[in-house]
């Protein structure tokens, strides 16, 4: 069932989203060659706790860490380890914060120093695909309009679309109805209504659409080992459009 948030719930989600955004801004300054993934994860957890929130992901279905950190060909759900970032890597950091029982959720892919032109292209156009999807958010539009916009943009830029994973509703649960796929047909799917909150999160690849799950049962990588990027915002449907809750 798709929930419509009350004014009080939205107020809490605005705070949760702000904490997620601030955590990203904090970590962004630390991303450089030589830092380990577990160092970034520990710093994210410390920062979220300092804001009076809890990491949404820690313990979620048994996930062991505060953040998902995925490098290069890893699409999502990377488990932070002692692996150190190298010059030329790209790193996707997915952060959730639980503030008084309500969640914010956002992922961003960052360059580690100078990256090659292919990776720059991937990051630029995955981020733009996210905003193409967000532009479709307003009362009366449908979930399919979002997916169509993302898919159309990705296809026009020859990027692979991860279809097995999707965005989702957000509220007092990290993942709620409805699913928000990164593909679809216009004028199909659930109708967007004022007070709905959804996470839109394109996961696009430099190569094919195909993915595999690694032996840890969490980390998802591209089958062809080509780089992947992930950009996500939590978005509120407003009376006349949308409001991004996890920063700009």
Order of alpha helices (4+ residues) and beta strands (2+ residues): alpha-alpha-beta-beta-beta-beta-beta-alpha-alpha-beta-beta-beta-beta-beta-beta-beta-beta
